[in-house]
Amino acid sequence: MNKVQKNIEERFYTIYKKHVKRFKHSDTNQMCCMWSTSNPPDQIFECNQIYDIENEFDIMFTEDDAIDIYDMDFGEATSFI
């Protein structure tokens, strides 16, 4: 893994862990665990999880991007970013 990928992964993992911890999920590497799985969200796009990612990496997601990320595992989402 090159330095750029490692940096992205480390920064992204901090965001991932923040939200997984918030919903008291075990670390399964599934991005959906950044949201409640017992009471799935009505809104995946305009929420703190997506805002945190966008702000950290200075990127903008479409609603389709957010839905795609929700269905990815951590490795896939890191590559996507």
Protein Blocks (a to p, Z undefined) as FASTA:
>chain_A
ZZklmmmmmmmmmmmmmmmmmnopacehpaklmpcfklccfblklcfklmmmmmmnopad
dfklmmmmmmpcfklmmmmZZ
